[in-house]
């Protein structure tokens, strides 16, 4: 029991939710490819349990690749906000450092999809 508590404090690899101190900065991130299939600008944000990363505006009919700092196995949600229309938050997905996600933006924003 004490080993589990100690492991979570020290970031021992293999312990769910623990950060690995031996990963490089590049390994302590996730990548998200965003493809805006709509005809309008969309603002995109990545929501973690305790933090928010604004990816900014994604132009219509364009694709971008973003690196987001991510050092543990945690749930992630994507918030999509079109310049016109209603914002939408996609259901949570559990991700870990090194994961690559693909986000497809549609109009209305509720039709947007996220996949691994």
C-alpha positions in Angstrom: 0.0 0.0 0.0 2.8 2.4 0.9 4.6 1.5 -2.4 1.5 2.5 -4.4 1.3 5.9 -2.6 5.1 6.4 -3.1 4.8 5.4 -6.8 2.2 8.0 -7.5 4.2 10.7 -5.8 7.4 9.9 -7.6 6.0 9.3 -11.1 7.2 5.7 -11.5 6.5 4.4 -15.0 3.7 1.9 -15.3 1.6 3.4 -12.6 -1.7 4.7 -14.1 -1.9 8.5 -13.9 1.7 8.9 -12.9 4.0 11.2 -14.9 7.3 9.7 -16.1 10.2 11.9 -15.2 12.4 10.2 -17.8 10.4 11.2 -20.8 11.7 14.0 -23.0 9.6 17.1 -23.5 8.5 15.8 -26.9 7.4 12.5 -25.3 5.4 14.4 -22.7 2.8 15.6 -25.2 0.0 14.5 -27.5 -0.5 15.6 -31.1 -3.8 16.5 -32.6 -4.4 16.9 -36.3 -7.3 19.2 -36.9 -9.1 19.2 -40.2 -11.7 21.9 -40.6 -14.2 20.5 -43.2 -16.6 23.3 -42.7 -16.8 26.7 -44.6 -16.3 28.8 -41.4 -13.6 29.5 -38.9 -13.7 27.4 -35.7 -12.0 28.0 -32.4 -10.7 24.9 -30.8 -9.6 24.2 -27.2 -8.3 21.1 -25.4 -9.7 20.6 -22.0 -7.9 18.4 -19.4 -9.1 17.7 -15.9 -7.3 20.8 -14.5 -6.1 22.8 -17.5 -7.2 24.3 -20.8 -5.1 24.6 -24.0 -6.4 27.0 -26.6 -5.4 25.8 -30.1 -6.9 29.0 -31.6 -8.8 29.5 -34.8 -8.8 26.9 -37.5 -9.5 28.4 -40.9 -12.2 26.9 -43.2 -11.1 23.9 -45.3 -7.7 23.7 -43.7 -5.6 21.2 -41.7 -3.3 21.9 -38.8 -1.2 19.8 -36.5 -0.8 20.8 -32.8 1.3 19.5 -30.0 -0.2 19.8 -26.5 1.7 19.2 -23.3 0.4 16.0 -21.7 2.3 14.1 -19.0 -0.2 11.5 -17.6 -3.0 9.2 -18.5 -6.0 11.5 -18.2 -9.4 12.3 -19.8 -9.4 14.9 -22.5 -12.3 16.8 -24.0 -12.4 19.0 -27.1 -14.4 22.2 -27.2 -15.3 23.5 -30.7 -16.7 27.0 -31.1 -17.8 28.2 -34.5 -17.8 31.9 -35.1 -21.5 31.5 -35.9 -23.6 28.9 -34.3 -23.5 27.1 -31.0 -20.3 25.8 -29.3 -20.0 22.1 -28.6 -17.9 19.9 -26.3 -17.1 16.4 -27.5 -17.3 13.5 -25.1 -14.2 12.7 -23.0 -11.5 10.4 -24.3 -8.7 9.0 -22.1 -5.3 9.8 -23.6 -1.7 9.3 -22.6 1.6 11.0 -23.6 2.6 10.1 -27.1 -1.0 9.6 -28.4 -2.0 11.0 -31.8 -5.6 12.2 -32.3 -7.5 13.4 -35.4 -10.2 16.0 -35.1 -12.7 16.6 -37.9 -14.6 19.8 -37.7 -18.1 20.1 -39.2 -21.0 22.5 -39.3 -22.9 22.4 -37.0 -20.1 21.8 -34.4 -22.1 18.9 -32.8 -21.2 16.9 -35.9 -17.5 17.1 -35.2 -15.6 13.9 -34.5 -12.5 12.8 -32.7 -10.6 9.6 -33.4 -7.3 7.9 -32.5 
